[in-house]
Amino acid sequence: MNEPLEQERQTTRAMKKGLVIVNTGDGKGKTTASLGVLTRAWGRDMKVVMLQFLKAKTGNWGEIKASRKMGVDIIPLGDGFTWTSKDPGRDRSLARQGWDLCVKKILAPEDMYDIVILDEFTYALYYDWLPVEEVLEVLDKRPPARHMIITGRHAPPALITFADMVTEMKSIKHPYTDQGIKAQKGIEF
C-alpha cells in the first residue's frame, strides 16, 4: 500500500467544502427544507443566517419566532409577495438593498457563518432584479467552507449548473390550489 497516497486521500475526504444547494420547483417545501438544515446545523453548534427575500420585514412567522428562541438570525428583506406588485421599480430597489446585505453575509470572515441561506432568492433572478452573473461571482468568492442554500421557483440554468446540489420540489396536490383550503398555521406560516 502506498502510504503517502492513502494519507492524501484521507486528507482530501476530510476537507470541508462549502456546498451550493438549490431548492427549486413549483412544489411546497423549499423553505421548509432549508429550515430543516438550519435546525440541524444549529443542533451541531454551527453558525447559520437566513435572509428571506420576499417575506415582509414586519412578518412574525413561525420560523421567525423559533429563530429568536434559538438565537439564529432570520432576516426578512421584502415587503410581501412582490410578484403581484404594481411597483416593479420598488421591487428592484428592495432586491438590490437585500442583495447588498447578502453579499456582506456571504463574504463575511470564515468564522462568522457556516451556512448562509437565501430564501426565495431565485425570484430576484427570475424577474431580472439582479444579474445572475453578479450573484455567481459573489458565490464563487465566498470562504471555501461556507455552505449556501438558495430557494425559490424558477432557478435560472446558470445557477443550476453552478450548484453542487439541486432539488426540484414538484407539486402533485396542494390544499389551496386543489381544494381552496387557506394556508394553515404551523404548516405554511
HELIX and SHEET records of a PDB file:
HELIX    1   1 GLU A    3  ALA A   14  1                                  12    
HELIX    2   2 LYS A   30  GLY A   43  1                                  14    
HELIX    3   3 GLY A   62  MET A   70  1                                   9    
HELIX    4   4 THR A   82  THR A   84  5                                   3    
HELIX    5   5 PRO A   88  ILE A  106  1                                  19    
HELIX    6   6 THR A  122  TYR A  126  1                                   5    
HELIX    7   7 VAL A  132  LYS A  141  1                                  10    
HELIX    8   8 PRO A  157  PHE A  162  1                                   6    
HELIX    9   9 PRO A  175  GLN A  179  1                                   5    
SHEET    1   A 6 ASP A  73  GLY A  78  0                                        
SHEET    2   A 6 VAL A  48  ALA A  56  1                                        
SHEET    3   A 6 ILE A 115  ASP A 119  1                                        
SHEET    4   A 6 HIS A 147  THR A 151  1                                        
SHEET    5   A 6 VAL A  20  THR A  24  1                                        
SHEET    6   A 6 MET A 165  GLU A 168  1                                        
END                                                                             
